[in-house]
Amino acid sequence: MNILLLGSGGREHALAWKLAQSRFIAEDGGALYACPGNPGIAQHAELVEFDVSDHAAVADFCSSKAIDFVVVGPEAPLVDGLADSLREHGIAVFGPSKAAAQLEGSKGFTKDLCERAGIPTAGYVRTTSLDQAEAALGRFEPPYVLKADGLAAGKGVVIAETRAEAEEALADMFGGAFGQAGAEVVIEEFMDGEEASYFAITDGATIVPFGGAQDHKRVGEGDTGPNTGGMGAYSPAPILTPQVRGEAIQRIIGPTVRALADAGTPYVGVLYAGLMLTAEGPKLVEYNCRFGDPECQVLMMRLESDLGEYLYACATSSLAALPPPKFSDDTALTVVMAAKGYPGTPEKGGLIDGIEAAEATGAKVFHAGTAMADGRLVASGGRVLNVTSRAHTVAEAQQKAYAAVDRLDFASGFCRRDIGWREIERSRGG
């Protein structure tokens, strides 16, 4: 089977690494292509270049290489309707239609769906102007949760502690801080609890749980500072108990999949549910229509089943024929190495050495924002590397990951040194 993977980040490197091990590639003589990929992905796939926003160009490439199956890594092409275009050409796709991808593409769409389907989530108001939003603040108590409605690279959420901070943030949002994504803003009640990520894959009818994780969104240690796309993660997340996982499927993910199927827009792909574990049970924070980044990296480190088989089964409405996927009981933990300046303006071009030495510890280093320049590996984005280890406990996985980090030579990079801290404190009775 010939497979095309779209994307260029750490999530896609993890997917490429696992897909290359699939029987479709390793045993059946298939080929794995990636567009645009990165130097890490190039170890597992043939890199190709075309404009992913040009749906005809993607379909033409698939025709020229006899692609059987396309895996869409990031959210933007899905929200843009690429999966629909490829399916019109008879190409199997792992990823939802444009209509179903609104679960990530529009916060307001998801909140309205939750309200109709009785899915537990925070109370909210949708606003389309600064005046309307400022008036709506009066319906909530601080802290205020403000979300740009559209895609904002994981940075479109502001938690404002005071009314003045909220008004300033709203002025920024409606003033264009997040581009078109901020043309509408959703204001939500603040939910008190701990966040966790839970994943399920679906072919539109069958739903299969696909692991859980906790990530660290804040740039600073102790979960302080601005939000980022994620500075590290670990899986499994013990706080996602069997009861919580069952509730998430029965009360949140299941009703969502059924609602979309009933609307004639069945969801195909992975549903990433951001959950708030409240005193009343799990509530939905938001959905993503793709694997999380860096959660995908730790899930792939634990996955023992053939990833290709499960993704293809979703794309071909045959998921019910497969047994539940098998994950290691070990903990996987990933540490994000970011470029100085992130999450603001990152310092690009910094030289990177020592990856082989880091991986000699048993870790896997996934490339997230790297490029080759004059034969040298350099930083090309904000989040640059994901140093990922597996061990019996969170504390052991953390120790192994930082031992690998310390073998890297990346002078213009930085990382948090406390990934997994909350779970380690819990395990010590803290």
C-alpha positions in Angstrom: 0.0 0.0 0.0 1.2 3.5 -0.9 0.5 6.1 1.8 0.8 9.9 1.8 1.3 11.7 5.1 0.7 15.4 5.1 2.4 17.7 7.6 5.8 18.8 8.9 5.8 18.8 12.7 6.6 16.5 15.6 3.2 14.9 15.4 3.8 14.0 11.8 7.3 12.6 12.6 5.8 10.4 15.2 3.1 9.2 12.7 5.7 8.6 10.0 7.9 6.6 12.4 5.0 4.4 13.3 3.5 4.1 9.8 6.9 3.0 8.5 6.6 0.0 10.9 3.1 -0.9 9.5 2.8 -4.1 7.6 1.5 -2.0 4.7 5.0 -0.5 4.3 7.4 -2.9 6.1 6.0 -6.2 4.8 3.8 -5.5 1.8 6.3 -3.4 -0.2 4.4 -0.2 0.0 5.8 3.3 -0.1 5.4 6.1 2.4 5.5 9.7 1.1 5.4 12.9 3.2 4.6 16.5 2.2 6.4 18.6 3.1 7.9 16.6 5.9 11.1 17.5 7.8 14.6 16.1 8.2 13.4 13.6 10.8 10.5 12.4 8.7 12.9 11.9 5.8 14.4 9.0 7.8 11.1 7.1 7.3 9.4 8.5 4.2 10.2 10.0 0.8 9.7 13.8 1.0 7.7 15.5 -1.7 6.7 19.1 -2.3 3.4 20.5 -3.5 0.8 23.0 -2.3 -1.5 21.2 0.1 -4.0 24.1 -0.3 -4.2 23.2 -4.0 -6.6 20.2 -3.7 -6.2 19.3 -7.4 -2.4 19.2 -7.0 -2.8 16.8 -4.1 -5.1 14.6 -6.1 -2.8 14.7 -9.1 0.2 13.6 -6.9 -1.9 10.7 -5.5 -2.8 9.6 -9.0 0.8 9.8 -10.2 2.1 7.7 -7.3 -0.9 5.3 -7.0 -1.6 6.5 -3.4 -4.1 4.2 -1.7 -4.5 6.2 1.5 -3.8 9.7 2.8 -3.2 10.6 6.4 -3.8 14.3 7.2 -1.7 15.4 10.2 -2.5 19.1 10.9 -5.9 20.7 11.2 -5.8 23.4 8.6 -6.2 21.2 5.5 -9.1 19.4 7.2 -10.9 22.6 8.0 -10.2 23.7 4.4 -12.0 20.6 3.1 -9.1 18.6 1.6 -10.6 15.3 2.8 -13.7 15.9 0.9 -11.8 16.7 -2.3 -9.7 13.5 -2.1 -12.7 11.4 -1.4 -14.4 12.8 -4.5 -11.4 11.3 -6.4 -11.9 7.9 -4.7 -8.9 8.2 -2.4 -9.3 6.9 1.2 -8.5 9.6 3.8 -7.9 9.5 7.6 -9.4 12.8 8.6 -12.9 14.4 8.8 -14.8 16.3 6.2 -14.9 20.1 6.2 -18.3 20.0 7.8 -17.2 17.7 10.6 -13.8 19.4 11.1 -15.8 22.5 12.3 -15.4 20.8 15.7 -12.0 22.4 15.7 -12.5 25.1 13.1 -15.2 26.8 15.1 -15.4 26.9 18.9 -19.0 28.3 18.6 -20.0 25.4 16.3 -18.8 22.9 18.9 -20.5 24.7 21.8 -23.8 24.8 20.0 -23.5 21.0 19.2 -22.8 20.3 22.9 -25.9 22.3 23.9 -28.1 20.5 21.4 -26.8 17.0 22.4 -26.6 17.6 26.1 -22.9 17.2 26.3 -21.4 18.5 29.5 -19.3 21.6 28.9 -18.9 25.2 30.2 -21.7 27.8 29.8 -20.9 30.2 27.0 -21.9 33.1 24.8 -20.9 33.7 21.1 -20.1 37.3 20.3 -19.3 38.9 17.0 -18.3 42.5 18.1 -16.3 44.1 20.8 -19.4 45.9 22.2 -21.4 42.7 22.3 -18.5 40.8 24.0 -17.9 43.5 26.6 -21.6 43.5 27.4 -21.6 39.7 27.7 -18.8 39.7 30.3 -21.4 40.8 32.8 -23.0 37.3 32.6 -19.8 35.7 33.9 -17.7 35.7 37.1 -13.9 36.1 36.9 -11.6 34.6 35.8 -13.0 35.0 32.2 -12.3 32.4 29.5 -12.0 34.0 26.1 -11.6 32.0 22.9 -11.1 33.1 19.3 -13.6 31.1 17.4 -11.3 29.9 14.6 -7.9 28.3 14.2 -5.2 30.2 16.0 -2.3 27.6 16.2 -3.3 26.7 19.8 -2.8 30.2 21.1 -6.3 31.7 20.7 -7.4 31.2 24.3 -7.0 33.8 27.0 -7.9 33.4 30.7 -8.3 36.8 32.1 -8.2 37.2 35.9 -10.0 40.6 36.0 -12.6 42.5 34.0 -9.9 45.0 32.8 -7.7 42.2 31.5 -10.7 40.6 29.8 -11.6 43.9 28.0 -8.0 44.4 26.9 -7.9 40.8 25.5 -11.2 41.3 23.7 -9.9 44.5 22.2 -6.9 42.6 20.9 -8.9 39.7 19.5 -11.4 41.9 17.7 -8.5 44.2 16.7 -7.0 41.3 14.7 -4.5 39.7 17.0 -5.6 36.3 15.7 -6.6 37.4 12.2 -9.8 36.1 10.9 -9.9 33.5 13.8 -10.9 36.3 16.1 -13.7 37.7 14.1 -16.0 35.9 16.5 -15.1 35.3 20.2 -16.7 32.7 22.5 -16.8 33.7 26.2 -17.1 30.8 28.6 -17.5 30.2 32.3 -14.3 29.2 34.0 -14.3 25.5 34.9 -12.4 24.4 38.0 -10.4 21.2 37.8 -7.5 19.5 36.1 -7.2 19.1 32.3 -6.4 15.9 30.4 -6.6 14.8 26.8 -8.5 11.7 25.7 -8.4 10.3 22.2 -10.7 8.1 20.2 -10.7 7.0 16.5 -13.9 6.5 14.5 -15.1 5.6 11.1 -18.3 7.5 11.7 -20.1 4.7 13.3 -17.7 2.6 15.4 -15.8 4.4 18.2 -12.5 3.0 19.5 -10.7 4.6 22.5 -7.1 5.5 21.6 -5.3 6.5 24.8 -5.0 9.5 27.0 -2.4 12.0 28.0 -1.7 15.1 29.9 0.3 18.0 28.4 1.9 21.2 29.7 0.6 24.2 27.9 2.4 27.0 29.8 5.9 28.0 28.7 7.3 28.3 32.3 8.0 25.7 34.9 5.3 25.1 37.4 2.8 25.7 34.6 3.4 29.5 34.5 3.7 32.1 31.8 1.9 32.3 28.4 0.1 29.4 26.7 2.0 27.5 24.0 1.2 24.7 21.6 2.5 22.4 24.3 5.9 22.1 26.1 5.7 18.4 26.9 3.3 15.6 27.7 3.1 12.1 29.2 0.9 9.1 28.7 -1.0 7.4 30.2 -2.5 9.9 32.5 -3.5 8.1 35.7 -6.1 10.8 36.5 -8.0 9.4 33.5 -9.4 6.5 35.5 -11.5 3.8 33.8 -14.6 5.6 35.1 -13.6 8.9 33.7 -12.7 7.3 30.3 -16.0 5.5 30.3 -17.9 8.8 31.0 -15.9 10.6 28.3 -17.0 8.0 25.7 -20.6 7.7 26.8 -21.4 11.4 27.6 -19.1 13.4 25.4 -17.4 11.6 22.4 -20.3 9.1 21.7 -23.0 11.8 21.5 -20.8 14.0 19.4 -20.2 11.2 16.8 -23.9 10.4 16.7 -24.9 14.0 16.3 -22.6 14.5 13.4 -23.8 11.2 11.8 -27.4 12.3 12.3 -26.6 15.6 10.6 -25.3 13.7 7.5 -21.7 14.7 8.2 -20.2 11.6 9.7 -16.9 12.1 11.5 -13.9 10.0 10.2 -10.6 10.3 11.9 -9.3 10.9 15.4 -11.3 12.9 18.0 -9.1 14.6 20.5 -11.2 15.7 23.5 -9.7 18.2 25.8 -11.4 17.4 29.2 -11.8 19.3 32.4 -12.1 16.9 35.3 -14.5 18.7 37.5 -16.3 17.7 40.8 -19.4 17.0 38.6 -17.4 14.7 36.3 -15.5 15.2 33.0 -16.6 18.2 30.9 -15.5 19.1 27.4 -13.1 22.0 27.1 -12.7 21.7 23.3 -12.2 19.3 20.5 -9.3 19.0 18.0 -9.9 17.1 14.8 -6.3 15.6 14.7 -3.8 14.0 17.0 -2.4 16.4 19.6 1.1 17.7 19.4 3.0 16.7 21.6 0.4 14.1 22.8 0.8 12.1 19.6 4.4 11.5 20.3 3.8 9.8 23.6 0.8 7.8 22.2 3.0 6.5 19.4 5.7 5.5 21.8 3.2 3.3 23.7 1.3 2.0 20.7 2.1 -1.7 20.0 -0.6 -2.3 17.4 -0.2 -1.6 13.7 -1.0 2.1 13.3 -1.6 1.8 9.5 -4.3 -0.9 10.0 -6.3 1.3 12.4 -6.1 4.5 10.4 -7.0 2.7 7.2 -9.9 0.9 8.9 -11.3 4.3 9.9 -11.0 5.6 6.3 -12.7 2.5 4.9 -15.6 2.1 7.4 -14.2 -1.2 8.7 -13.1 -0.3 12.2 -15.5 -2.7 13.8 -13.6 -5.7 12.3 -10.4 -4.9 14.3 -9.7 -5.8 18.0 -9.0 -3.0 20.5 -5.5 -1.4 19.9 -2.8 -2.5 22.2 -0.8 0.0 24.2 2.2 -0.6 26.5 1.5 -0.2 30.2 4.7 1.8 30.3 4.7 5.6 30.7 6.0 7.7 27.7 7.1 11.3 28.4 8.2 13.9 25.9 10.1 17.1 26.5 9.7 19.9 23.9 12.9 21.7 23.0 11.9 25.2 21.8 13.8 28.0 20.2 14.5 31.0 22.4 11.8 33.6 22.1 9.0 31.1 21.8 6.0 31.4 22.1 6.7 34.9 20.8 9.1 35.4 17.9 11.5 32.3 18.0 15.1 32.5 17.2 15.6 30.5 13.9 18.7 29.1 12.4 20.3 27.8 15.6 22.6 24.7 15.0 21.5 21.4 16.4 23.9 18.5 17.2 23.9 15.5 19.4 20.7 13.7 18.3 22.5 10.4 17.8 24.0 10.7 21.3 20.5 11.5 22.8 19.0 8.5 21.1 21.8 6.3 22.3 20.1 6.6 25.7 17.1 4.8 24.4 15.1 8.0 23.7 13.5 8.9 20.4 14.0 12.5 19.2 11.1 13.6 17.0 11.8 16.6 14.8 9.2 19.4 15.1 10.7 22.5 13.6 13.9 21.6 11.9 15.5 22.1 8.5 18.8 21.5 6.7 21.1 24.4 5.9 24.4 23.9 4.2 24.4 20.3 5.4 23.7 21.2 9.0 20.6 20.6 11.0 19.1 23.9 12.2 16.0 25.2 14.1 13.3 26.5 11.7 10.3 26.9 14.1 9.2 27.6 17.6 9.0 24.1 18.9 12.0 22.4 17.5 12.5 18.9 19.0 10.5 16.4 21.1 12.7 14.3 23.2 10.6 11.2 24.1 11.3 8.3 26.5 9.5 5.3 27.8 9.8 3.7 31.2 7.8 1.9 33.9 6.9 5.1 35.8 6.5 8.8 35.1 9.5 9.6 37.3 11.7 7.1 35.4 10.5 8.3 32.0 11.2 11.9 33.1 14.7 11.0 34.2 15.4 9.2 30.9 14.0 12.0 28.8 16.2 14.7 30.5 19.3 12.5 30.3 18.7 12.5 26.5 18.0 16.3 26.5 21.4 16.8 28.2 23.2 15.1 25.3 21.8 17.6 22.8 23.9 20.5 21.6 21.3 23.2 20.8 22.6 26.5 22.2 19.6 28.6 21.1 17.1 26.2 22.5 15.4 25.8 25.9 13.0 23.4 27.6 11.0 23.1 30.8 12.7 20.9 33.3 9.6 19.7 35.1 7.5 17.9 32.6 5.3 15.4 34.5 5.7 17.1 37.8 2.1 17.0 38.8 1.9 13.2 38.4 5.3 12.7 40.1 4.0 14.7 43.1 0.8 12.6 43.2 2.8 9.3 43.1 4.8 10.5 46.1 1.7 11.3 48.0 2.1 15.1 47.4 
